[in-house]
């Protein structure tokens, strides 16, 4: 559990970093490549940490969409040329707050 807790903390820290980079609008997000890069880098960290969490822990906490988180990481890393910025925006607008709440409860 100690190793999983450290990884959960890494995920939470990456979410907080993304929150600090947030911009007001989608148009502002599209105009700022540095913000896009910083956010995608932290999405990679979230996915990599999630991927390292033991399968048993993931299965016992199915409220977290582990496979989607890991899949997002894989897409950014391996399919970087296929990343849709609208989907990244949707993730940071709709999904991160819920994930953050779940992580805080687990930690």
Backbone as XML, in Angstrom:
<?xml version="1.0"?>
<chain id="A" units="angstrom">
  <residue number="1" name="UNK">
    <atom name="N" x="0.823" y="-1.202" z="0.000"/>
    <atom name="CA" x="0.000" y="0.000" z="0.000"/>
    <atom name="C" x="0.866" y="1.264" z="0.000"/>
  </residue>
  <residue number="2" name="UNK">
    <atom name="N" x="2.029" y="1.195" z="0.626"/>
    <atom name="CA" x="2.897" y="2.375" z="0.698"/>
    <atom name="C" x="3.328" y="2.827" z="-0.694"/>
  </residue>
  <residue number="3" name="UNK">
    <atom name="N" x="3.691" y="1.883" z="-1.548"/>
    <atom name="CA" x="4.087" y="2.229" z="-2.920"/>
    <atom name="C" x="2.907" y="2.820" z="-3.681"/>
  </residue>
  <residue number="4" name="UNK">
    <atom name="N" x="1.733" y="2.229" z="-3.511"/>
    <atom name="CA" x="0.541" y="2.745" z="-4.188"/>
    <atom name="C" x="0.229" y="4.156" z="-3.707"/>
  </residue>
  <residue number="5" name="UNK">
    <atom name="N" x="0.384" y="4.402" z="-2.416"/>
    <atom name="CA" x="0.099" y="5.736" z="-1.878"/>
    <atom name="C" x="1.010" y="6.785" z="-2.514"/>
  </residue>
  <residue number="6" name="UNK">
    <atom name="N" x="2.283" y="6.464" z="-2.687"/>
    <atom name="CA" x="3.224" y="7.391" z="-3.323"/>
    <atom name="C" x="2.797" y="7.682" z="-4.765"/>
  </residue>
  <residue number="7" name="UNK">
    <atom name="N" x="2.384" y="6.659" z="-5.477"/>
    <atom name="CA" x="1.932" y="6.844" z="-6.856"/>
    <atom name="C" x="0.650" y="7.672" z="-6.912"/>
  </residue>
  <residue number="8" name="UNK">
    <atom name="N" x="-0.259" y="7.451" z="-5.972"/>
    <atom name="CA" x="-1.484" y="8.251" z="-5.902"/>
    <atom name="C" x="-1.141" y="9.714" z="-5.621"/>
  </residue>
  <residue number="9" name="UNK">
    <atom name="N" x="-0.171" y="9.938" z="-4.756"/>
    <atom name="CA" x="0.270" y="11.303" z="-4.468"/>
    <atom name="C" x="0.891" y="11.951" z="-5.712"/>
  </residue>
  <residue number="10" name="UNK">
    <atom name="N" x="1.642" y="11.169" z="-6.480"/>
    <atom name="CA" x="2.205" y="11.683" z="-7.735"/>
    <atom name="C" x="1.090" y="12.099" z="-8.695"/>
  </residue>
  <residue number="11" name="UNK">
    <atom name="N" x="0.050" y="11.282" z="-8.767"/>
    <atom name="CA" x="-1.089" y="11.599" z="-9.626"/>
    <atom name="C" x="-1.758" y="12.892" z="-9.164"/>
  </residue>
  <residue number="12" name="UNK">
    <atom name="N" x="-1.964" y="13.004" z="-7.859"/>
    <atom name="CA" x="-2.600" y="14.195" z="-7.306"/>
    <atom name="C" x="-1.750" y="15.440" z="-7.573"/>
  </residue>
  <residue number="13" name="UNK">
    <atom name="N" x="-0.446" y="15.332" z="-7.400"/>
    <atom name="CA" x="0.447" y="16.458" z="-7.660"/>
    <atom name="C" x="0.377" y="16.889" z="-9.126"/>
  </residue>
  <residue number="14" name="UNK">
    <atom name="N" x="0.300" y="15.921" z="-10.029"/>
    <atom name="CA" x="0.200" y="16.247" z="-11.460"/>
    <atom name="C" x="-1.124" y="16.963" z="-11.761"/>
  </residue>
  <residue number="15" name="UNK">
    <atom name="N" x="-2.194" y="16.547" z="-11.113"/>
    <atom name="CA" x="-3.481" y="17.231" z="-11.292"/>
    <atom name="C" x="-3.375" y="18.667" z="-10.800"/>
  </residue>
  <residue number="16" name="UNK">
    <atom name="N" x="-2.748" y="18.852" z="-9.647"/>
    <atom name="CA" x="-2.591" y="20.207" z="-9.117"/>
    <atom name="C" x="-1.717" y="21.064" z="-10.039"/>
  </residue>
  <residue number="17" name="UNK">
    <atom name="N" x="-0.726" y="20.463" z="-10.659"/>
    <atom name="CA" x="0.077" y="21.200" z="-11.634"/>
    <atom name="C" x="-0.782" y="21.621" z="-12.823"/>
  </residue>
  <residue number="18" name="UNK">
    <atom name="N" x="-1.594" y="20.706" z="-13.316"/>
    <atom name="CA" x="-2.492" y="21.034" z="-14.428"/>
    <atom name="C" x="-3.414" y="22.185" z="-14.031"/>
  </residue>
  <residue number="19" name="UNK">
    <atom name="N" x="-3.944" y="22.130" z="-12.829"/>
    <atom name="CA" x="-4.826" y="23.208" z="-12.363"/>
    <atom name="C" x="-4.098" y="24.557" z="-12.371"/>
  </residue>
  <residue number="20" name="UNK">
    <atom name="N" x="-2.820" y="24.535" z="-12.037"/>
    <atom name="CA" x="-2.063" y="25.792" z="-12.007"/>
    <atom name="C" x="-1.789" y="26.335" z="-13.409"/>
  </residue>
  <residue number="21" name="UNK">
    <atom name="N" x="-1.854" y="25.477" z="-14.426"/>
    <atom name="CA" x="-1.615" y="25.893" z="-15.804"/>
    <atom name="C" x="-2.897" y="26.281" z="-16.535"/>
  </residue>
  <residue number="22" name="UNK">
    <atom name="N" x="-4.018" y="26.040" z="-15.922"/>
    <atom name="CA" x="-5.297" y="26.221" z="-16.601"/>
    <atom name="C" x="-5.488" y="27.635" z="-17.110"/>
  </residue>
  <residue number="23" name="UNK">
    <atom name="N" x="-6.148" y="27.713" z="-18.236"/>
    <atom name="CA" x="-6.496" y="28.978" z="-18.861"/>
    <atom name="C" x="-8.017" y="29.122" z="-18.838"/>
  </residue>
  <residue number="24" name="UNK">
    <atom name="N" x="-8.470" y="30.282" z="-19.159"/>
    <atom name="CA" x="-9.891" y="30.597" z="-19.039"/>
    <atom name="C" x="-10.750" y="29.897" z="-20.095"/>
  </residue>
  <residue number="25" name="UNK">
    <atom name="N" x="-10.269" y="29.855" z="-21.318"/>
    <atom name="CA" x="-11.123" y="29.374" z="-22.408"/>
    <atom name="C" x="-10.383" y="28.381" z="-23.297"/>
  </residue>
  <residue number="26" name="UNK">
    <atom name="N" x="-11.169" y="27.661" z="-24.081"/>
    <atom name="CA" x="-10.610" y="26.726" z="-25.049"/>
    <atom name="C" x="-9.774" y="27.475" z="-26.085"/>
  </residue>
  <residue number="27" name="UNK">
    <atom name="N" x="-10.237" y="28.643" z="-26.498"/>
    <atom name="CA" x="-9.487" y="29.436" z="-27.482"/>
    <atom name="C" x="-8.115" y="29.815" z="-26.920"/>
  </residue>
  <residue number="28" name="UNK">
    <atom name="N" x="-8.069" y="30.194" z="-25.654"/>
    <atom name="CA" x="-6.791" y="30.536" z="-25.024"/>
    <atom name="C" x="-5.893" y="29.301" z="-24.928"/>
  </residue>
  <residue number="29" name="UNK">
    <atom name="N" x="-6.505" y="28.160" z="-24.640"/>
    <atom name="CA" x="-5.772" y="26.895" z="-24.598"/>
    <atom name="C" x="-5.154" y="26.589" z="-25.966"/>
  </residue>
  <residue number="30" name="UNK">
    <atom name="N" x="-5.923" y="26.760" z="-27.025"/>
    <atom name="CA" x="-5.434" y="26.493" z="-28.382"/>
    <atom name="C" x="-4.294" y="27.428" z="-28.767"/>
  </residue>
  <residue number="31" name="UNK">
    <atom name="N" x="-4.311" y="28.637" z="-28.252"/>
    <atom name="CA" x="-3.295" y="29.631" z="-28.598"/>
    <atom name="C" x="-2.005" y="29.498" z="-27.802"/>
  </residue>
  <residue number="32" name="UNK">
    <atom name="N" x="-1.968" y="28.623" z="-26.816"/>
    <atom name="CA" x="-0.815" y="28.566" z="-25.931"/>
    <atom name="C" x="-0.189" y="27.164" z="-25.938"/>
  </residue>
  <residue number="33" name="UNK">
    <atom name="N" x="0.793" y="26.973" z="-26.807"/>
    <atom name="CA" x="1.432" y="25.656" z="-26.928"/>
    <atom name="C" x="2.179" y="25.252" z="-25.668"/>
  </residue>
  <residue number="34" name="UNK">
    <atom name="N" x="2.732" y="26.205" z="-24.947"/>
    <atom name="CA" x="3.426" y="25.868" z="-23.699"/>
    <atom name="C" x="2.448" y="25.275" z="-22.692"/>
  </residue>
  <residue number="35" name="UNK">
    <atom name="N" x="1.273" y="25.848" z="-22.591"/>
    <atom name="CA" x="0.255" y="25.313" z="-21.684"/>
    <atom name="C" x="-0.183" y="23.929" z="-22.144"/>
  </residue>
  <residue number="36" name="UNK">
    <atom name="N" x="-0.390" y="23.758" z="-23.435"/>
    <atom name="CA" x="-0.754" y="22.435" z="-23.965"/>
    <atom name="C" x="0.304" y="21.406" z="-23.583"/>
  </residue>
  <residue number="37" name="UNK">
    <atom name="N" x="1.571" y="21.748" z="-23.812"/>
    <atom name="CA" x="2.670" y="20.822" z="-23.509"/>
    <atom name="C" x="2.730" y="20.500" z="-22.023"/>
  </residue>
  <residue number="38" name="UNK">
    <atom name="N" x="2.603" y="21.517" z="-21.187"/>
    <atom name="CA" x="2.673" y="21.303" z="-19.738"/>
    <atom name="C" x="1.532" y="20.405" z="-19.268"/>
  </residue>
  <residue number="39" name="UNK">
    <atom name="N" x="0.349" y="20.639" z="-19.786"/>
    <atom name="CA" x="-0.803" y="19.828" z="-19.383"/>
    <atom name="C" x="-0.642" y="18.395" z="-19.876"/>
  </residue>
  <residue number="40" name="UNK">
    <atom name="N" x="-0.229" y="18.228" z="-21.123"/>
    <atom name="CA" x="-0.066" y="16.859" z="-21.643"/>
    <atom name="C" x="1.051" y="16.113" z="-20.917"/>
  </residue>
  <residue number="41" name="UNK">
    <atom name="N" x="2.114" y="16.804" z="-20.563"/>
    <atom name="CA" x="3.177" y="16.162" z="-19.793"/>
    <atom name="C" x="2.633" y="15.644" z="-18.466"/>
  </residue>
  <residue number="42" name="UNK">
    <atom name="N" x="1.810" y="16.430" z="-17.808"/>
    <atom name="CA" x="1.251" y="15.994" z="-16.533"/>
    <atom name="C" x="0.201" y="14.901" z="-16.706"/>
  </residue>
  <residue number="43" name="UNK">
    <atom name="N" x="-0.504" y="14.885" z="-17.822"/>
    <atom name="CA" x="-1.401" y="13.761" z="-18.106"/>
    <atom name="C" x="-0.593" y="12.478" z="-18.291"/>
  </residue>
  <residue number="44" name="UNK">
    <atom name="N" x="0.586" y="12.595" z="-18.879"/>
    <atom name="CA" x="1.479" y="11.444" z="-19.016"/>
    <atom name="C" x="1.904" y="10.947" z="-17.639"/>
  </residue>
  <residue number="45" name="UNK">
    <atom name="N" x="2.266" y="11.865" z="-16.749"/>
    <atom name="CA" x="2.656" y="11.480" z="-15.390"/>
    <atom name="C" x="1.506" y="10.749" z="-14.690"/>
  </residue>
  <residue number="46" name="UNK">
    <atom name="N" x="0.299" y="11.280" z="-14.814"/>
    <atom name="CA" x="-0.868" y="10.642" z="-14.191"/>
    <atom name="C" x="-1.029" y="9.226" z="-14.726"/>
  </residue>
  <residue number="47" name="UNK">
    <atom name="N" x="-0.943" y="9.069" z="-16.035"/>
    <atom name="CA" x="-1.113" y="7.751" z="-16.641"/>
    <atom name="C" x="0.000" y="6.790" z="-16.294"/>
  </residue>
  <residue number="48" name="UNK">
    <atom name="N" x="1.222" y="7.276" z="-16.233"/>
    <atom name="CA" x="2.351" y="6.411" z="-15.890"/>
    <atom name="C" x="2.257" y="5.949" z="-14.443"/>
  </residue>
  <residue number="49" name="UNK">
    <atom name="N" x="1.906" y="6.859" z="-13.548"/>
    <atom name="CA" x="1.733" y="6.475" z="-12.141"/>
    <atom name="C" x="0.601" y="5.466" z="-12.004"/>
  </residue>
  <residue number="50" name="UNK">
    <atom name="N" x="-0.504" y="5.703" z="-12.700"/>
    <atom name="CA" x="-1.635" y="4.769" z="-12.656"/>
    <atom name="C" x="-1.223" y="3.390" z="-13.157"/>
  </residue>
  <residue number="51" name="UNK">
    <atom name="N" x="-0.414" y="3.366" z="-14.197"/>
    <atom name="CA" x="0.036" y="2.103" z="-14.782"/>
    <atom name="C" x="0.911" y="1.305" z="-13.822"/>
  </residue>
  <residue number="52" name="UNK">
    <atom name="N" x="1.608" y="1.992" z="-12.924"/>
    <atom name="CA" x="2.498" y="1.316" z="-11.974"/>
    <atom name="C" x="1.779" y="0.843" z="-10.708"/>
  </residue>
  <residue number="53" name="UNK">
    <atom name="N" x="0.548" y="1.281" z="-10.518"/>
    <atom name="CA" x="-0.209" y="0.845" z="-9.343"/>
    <atom name="C" x="-0.583" y="-0.617" z="-9.534"/>
  </residue>
  <residue number="54" name="UNK">
    <atom name="N" x="-0.362" y="-1.437" z="-8.503"/>
    <atom name="CA" x="-0.649" y="-2.873" z="-8.627"/>
    <atom name="C" x="-2.085" y="-3.158" z="-9.065"/>
  </residue>
  <residue number="55" name="UNK">
    <atom name="N" x="-2.215" y="-4.150" z="-9.911"/>
    <atom name="CA" x="-3.512" y="-4.541" z="-10.471"/>
    <atom name="C" x="-4.548" y="-4.799" z="-9.370"/>
  </residue>
  <residue number="56" name="UNK">
    <atom name="N" x="-4.123" y="-5.444" z="-8.281"/>
    <atom name="CA" x="-5.056" y="-5.759" z="-7.192"/>
    <atom name="C" x="-5.629" y="-4.471" z="-6.593"/>
  </residue>
  <residue number="57" name="UNK">
    <atom name="N" x="-4.776" y="-3.462" z="-6.434"/>
    <atom name="CA" x="-5.228" y="-2.184" z="-5.891"/>
    <atom name="C" x="-6.216" y="-1.539" z="-6.863"/>
  </residue>
  <residue number="58" name="UNK">
    <atom name="N" x="-5.893" y="-1.573" z="-8.141"/>
    <atom name="CA" x="-6.792" y="-1.011" z="-9.150"/>
    <atom name="C" x="-8.154" y="-1.704" z="-9.103"/>
  </residue>
  <residue number="59" name="UNK">
    <atom name="N" x="-8.137" y="-3.016" z="-9.010"/>
    <atom name="CA" x="-9.391" y="-3.773" z="-8.993"/>
    <atom name="C" x="-10.215" y="-3.475" z="-7.753"/>
  </residue>
  <residue number="60" name="UNK">
    <atom name="N" x="-9.549" y="-3.200" z="-6.639"/>
    <atom name="CA" x="-10.294" y="-2.908" z="-5.406"/>
    <atom name="C" x="-10.775" y="-1.452" z="-5.352"/>
  </residue>
  <residue number="61" name="UNK">
    <atom name="N" x="-10.357" y="-0.647" z="-6.318"/>
    <atom name="CA" x="-10.796" y="0.752" z="-6.398"/>
    <atom name="C" x="-11.270" y="1.056" z="-7.813"/>
  </residue>
  <residue number="62" name="UNK">
    <atom name="N" x="-12.293" y="0.342" z="-8.207"/>
    <atom name="CA" x="-12.796" y="0.427" z="-9.577"/>
    <atom name="C" x="-13.536" y="1.729" z="-9.874"/>
  </residue>
  <residue number="63" name="UNK">
    <atom name="N" x="-13.730" y="2.570" z="-8.860"/>
    <atom name="CA" x="-14.360" y="3.872" z="-9.105"/>
    <atom name="C" x="-13.445" y="4.789" z="-9.928"/>
  </residue>
  <residue number="64" name="UNK">
    <atom name="N" x="-12.170" y="4.433" z="-9.981"/>
    <atom name="CA" x="-11.217" y="5.195" z="-10.785"/>
    <atom name="C" x="-11.067" y="4.508" z="-12.142"/>
  </residue>
  <residue number="65" name="UNK">
    <atom name="N" x="-11.199" y="5.254" z="-13.235"/>
    <atom name="CA" x="-11.118" y="4.654" z="-14.575"/>
    <atom name="C" x="-9.660" y="4.411" z="-15.002"/>
  </residue>
  <residue number="66" name="UNK">
    <atom name="N" x="-9.021" y="3.453" z="-14.355"/>
    <atom name="CA" x="-7.599" y="3.179" z="-14.562"/>
    <atom name="C" x="-7.250" y="2.998" z="-16.035"/>
  </residue>
  <residue number="67" name="UNK">
    <atom name="N" x="-8.017" y="2.170" z="-16.726"/>
    <atom name="CA" x="-7.663" y="1.875" z="-18.126"/>
    <atom name="C" x="-7.781" y="3.116" z="-19.003"/>
  </residue>
  <residue number="68" name="UNK">
    <atom name="N" x="-8.736" y="3.985" z="-18.739"/>
    <atom name="CA" x="-8.861" y="5.226" z="-19.512"/>
    <atom name="C" x="-7.689" y="6.168" z="-19.236"/>
  </residue>
  <residue number="69" name="UNK">
    <atom name="N" x="-7.286" y="6.228" z="-17.982"/>
    <atom name="CA" x="-6.160" y="7.081" z="-17.598"/>
    <atom name="C" x="-4.881" y="6.594" z="-18.281"/>
  </residue>
  <residue number="70" name="UNK">
    <atom name="N" x="-4.658" y="5.297" z="-18.215"/>
    <atom name="CA" x="-3.464" y="4.701" z="-18.832"/>
    <atom name="C" x="-3.541" y="4.833" z="-20.356"/>
  </residue>
  <residue number="71" name="UNK">
    <atom name="N" x="-4.733" y="4.636" z="-20.906"/>
    <atom name="CA" x="-4.913" y="4.772" z="-22.349"/>
    <atom name="C" x="-4.635" y="6.184" z="-22.844"/>
  </residue>
  <residue number="72" name="UNK">
    <atom name="N" x="-5.025" y="7.173" z="-22.057"/>
    <atom name="CA" x="-4.734" y="8.568" z="-22.417"/>
    <atom name="C" x="-3.234" y="8.796" z="-22.461"/>
  </residue>
  <residue number="73" name="UNK">
    <atom name="N" x="-2.540" y="8.284" z="-21.462"/>
    <atom name="CA" x="-1.076" y="8.384" z="-21.423"/>
    <atom name="C" x="-0.467" y="7.745" z="-22.665"/>
  </residue>
  <residue number="74" name="UNK">
    <atom name="N" x="-0.932" y="6.555" z="-22.996"/>
    <atom name="CA" x="-0.386" y="5.836" z="-24.142"/>
    <atom name="C" x="-0.633" y="6.588" z="-25.448"/>
  </residue>
  <residue number="75" name="UNK">
    <atom name="N" x="-1.800" y="7.172" z="-25.567"/>
    <atom name="CA" x="-2.102" y="7.934" z="-26.783"/>
    <atom name="C" x="-1.186" y="9.143" z="-26.909"/>
  </residue>
  <residue number="76" name="UNK">
    <atom name="N" x="-0.999" y="9.875" z="-25.808"/>
    <atom name="CA" x="-0.146" y="11.066" z="-25.867"/>
    <atom name="C" x="1.291" y="10.678" z="-26.198"/>
  </residue>
  <residue number="77" name="UNK">
    <atom name="N" x="1.772" y="9.602" z="-25.589"/>
    <atom name="CA" x="3.165" y="9.198" z="-25.785"/>
    <atom name="C" x="3.379" y="8.552" z="-27.149"/>
  </residue>
  <residue number="78" name="UNK">
    <atom name="N" x="2.534" y="7.612" z="-27.514"/>
    <atom name="CA" x="2.768" y="6.821" z="-28.720"/>
    <atom name="C" x="2.010" y="7.320" z="-29.948"/>
  </residue>
  <residue number="79" name="UNK">
    <atom name="N" x="0.937" y="8.049" z="-29.715"/>
    <atom name="CA" x="0.146" y="8.555" z="-30.840"/>
    <atom name="C" x="0.074" y="10.058" z="-30.804"/>
  </residue>
  <residue number="80" name="UNK">
    <atom name="N" x="1.181" y="10.666" z="-30.392"/>
    <atom name="CA" x="1.235" y="12.114" z="-30.194"/>
    <atom name="C" x="0.691" y="12.909" z="-31.374"/>
  </residue>
  <residue number="81" name="UNK">
    <atom name="N" x="0.843" y="12.367" z="-32.569"/>
    <atom name="CA" x="0.380" y="13.076" z="-33.757"/>
    <atom name="C" x="-1.126" y="12.919" z="-33.967"/>
  </residue>
  <residue number="82" name="UNK">
    <atom name="N" x="-1.760" y="12.109" z="-33.124"/>
    <atom name="CA" x="-3.200" y="11.887" z="-33.232"/>
    <atom name="C" x="-3.978" y="12.521" z="-32.085"/>
  </residue>
  <residue number="83" name="UNK">
    <atom name="N" x="-3.277" y="13.195" z="-31.179"/>
    <atom name="CA" x="-3.926" y="13.802" z="-30.019"/>
    <atom name="C" x="-4.845" y="14.920" z="-30.484"/>
  </residue>
  <residue number="84" name="UNK">
    <atom name="N" x="-6.072" y="14.864" z="-30.026"/>
    <atom name="CA" x="-7.060" y="15.898" z="-30.340"/>
    <atom name="C" x="-7.133" y="16.849" z="-29.145"/>
  </residue>
  <residue number="85" name="UNK">
    <atom name="N" x="-6.810" y="18.108" z="-29.381"/>
    <atom name="CA" x="-6.785" y="19.075" z="-28.288"/>
    <atom name="C" x="-8.159" y="19.259" z="-27.651"/>
  </residue>
  <residue number="86" name="UNK">
    <atom name="N" x="-9.216" y="19.071" z="-28.410"/>
    <atom name="CA" x="-10.566" y="19.169" z="-27.834"/>
    <atom name="C" x="-10.758" y="18.081" z="-26.775"/>
  </residue>
  <residue number="87" name="UNK">
    <atom name="N" x="-10.241" y="16.891" z="-27.021"/>
    <atom name="CA" x="-10.364" y="15.800" z="-26.048"/>
    <atom name="C" x="-9.537" y="16.106" z="-24.805"/>
  </residue>
  <residue number="88" name="UNK">
    <atom name="N" x="-8.329" y="16.640" z="-24.991"/>
    <atom name="CA" x="-7.505" y="17.036" z="-23.841"/>
    <atom name="C" x="-8.250" y="18.084" z="-23.023"/>
  </residue>
  <residue number="89" name="UNK">
    <atom name="N" x="-8.831" y="19.068" z="-23.690"/>
    <atom name="CA" x="-9.590" y="20.111" z="-23.007"/>
    <atom name="C" x="-10.752" y="19.503" z="-22.232"/>
  </residue>
  <residue number="90" name="UNK">
    <atom name="N" x="-11.481" y="18.586" z="-22.862"/>
    <atom name="CA" x="-12.601" y="17.933" z="-22.183"/>
    <atom name="C" x="-12.144" y="17.175" z="-20.943"/>
  </residue>
  <residue number="91" name="UNK">
    <atom name="N" x="-11.016" y="16.507" z="-21.033"/>
    <atom name="CA" x="-10.483" y="15.769" z="-19.886"/>
    <atom name="C" x="-10.201" y="16.723" z="-18.729"/>
  </residue>
  <residue number="92" name="UNK">
    <atom name="N" x="-9.520" y="17.814" z="-19.022"/>
    <atom name="CA" x="-9.155" y="18.713" z="-17.931"/>
    <atom name="C" x="-10.357" y="19.491" z="-17.397"/>
  </residue>
  <residue number="93" name="UNK">
    <atom name="N" x="-11.369" y="19.675" z="-18.223"/>
    <atom name="CA" x="-12.567" y="20.387" z="-17.776"/>
    <atom name="C" x="-13.571" y="19.486" z="-17.058"/>
  </residue>
  <residue number="94" name="UNK">
    <atom name="N" x="-13.679" y="18.217" z="-17.499"/>
    <atom name="CA" x="-14.761" y="17.352" z="-17.013"/>
    <atom name="C" x="-14.302" y="16.217" z="-16.110"/>
  </residue>
  <residue number="95" name="UNK">
    <atom name="N" x="-13.106" y="15.707" z="-16.307"/>
    <atom name="CA" x="-12.712" y="14.475" z="-15.626"/>
    <atom name="C" x="-11.737" y="14.662" z="-14.471"/>
  </residue>
  <residue number="96" name="UNK">
    <atom name="N" x="-10.904" y="15.664" z="-14.524"/>
    <atom name="CA" x="-9.843" y="15.788" z="-13.527"/>
    <atom name="C" x="-10.360" y="16.065" z="-12.127"/>
  </residue>
  <residue number="97" name="UNK">
    <atom name="N" x="-11.411" y="16.848" z="-11.997"/>
    <atom name="CA" x="-11.926" y="17.162" z="-10.663"/>
    <atom name="C" x="-12.458" y="15.917" z="-9.964"/>
  </residue>
  <residue number="98" name="UNK">
    <atom name="N" x="-13.147" y="15.087" z="-10.714"/>
    <atom name="CA" x="-13.655" y="13.830" z="-10.164"/>
    <atom name="C" x="-12.506" y="12.909" z="-9.758"/>
  </residue>
  <residue number="99" name="UNK">
    <atom name="N" x="-11.498" y="12.811" z="-10.614"/>
    <atom name="CA" x="-10.331" y="11.991" z="-10.301"/>
    <atom name="C" x="-9.631" y="12.530" z="-9.060"/>
  </residue>
  <residue number="100" name="UNK">
    <atom name="N" x="-9.481" y="13.828" z="-8.991"/>
    <atom name="CA" x="-8.829" y="14.439" z="-7.831"/>
    <atom name="C" x="-9.577" y="14.097" z="-6.542"/>
  </residue>
  <residue number="101" name="UNK">
    <atom name="N" x="-10.882" y="14.197" z="-6.566"/>
    <atom name="CA" x="-11.689" y="13.861" z="-5.380"/>
    <atom name="C" x="-11.490" y="12.409" z="-4.979"/>
  </residue>
  <residue number="102" name="UNK">
    <atom name="N" x="-11.475" y="11.519" z="-5.939"/>
    <atom name="CA" x="-11.276" y="10.090" z="-5.651"/>
    <atom name="C" x="-9.883" y="9.843" z="-5.064"/>
  </residue>
  <residue number="103" name="UNK">
    <atom name="N" x="-8.879" y="10.509" z="-5.615"/>
    <atom name="CA" x="-7.509" y="10.332" z="-5.113"/>
    <atom name="C" x="-7.370" y="10.843" z="-3.683"/>
  </residue>
  <residue number="104" name="UNK">
    <atom name="N" x="-7.963" y="11.987" z="-3.409"/>
    <atom name="CA" x="-7.897" y="12.553" z="-2.056"/>
    <atom name="C" x="-8.515" y="11.581" z="-1.056"/>
  </residue>
  <residue number="105" name="UNK">
    <atom name="N" x="-9.630" y="10.960" z="-1.408"/>
    <atom name="CA" x="-10.268" y="9.976" z="-0.520"/>
    <atom name="C" x="-9.369" y="8.769" z="-0.289"/>
  </residue>
  <residue number="106" name="UNK">
    <atom name="N" x="-8.686" y="8.323" z="-1.333"/>
    <atom name="CA" x="-7.819" y="7.141" z="-1.195"/>
    <atom name="C" x="-6.559" y="7.438" z="-0.376"/>
  </residue>
  <residue number="107" name="UNK">
    <atom name="N" x="-6.034" y="8.634" z="-0.525"/>
    <atom name="CA" x="-4.808" y="9.001" z="0.178"/>
    <atom name="C" x="-5.131" y="9.264" z="1.636"/>
  </residue>
</chain>
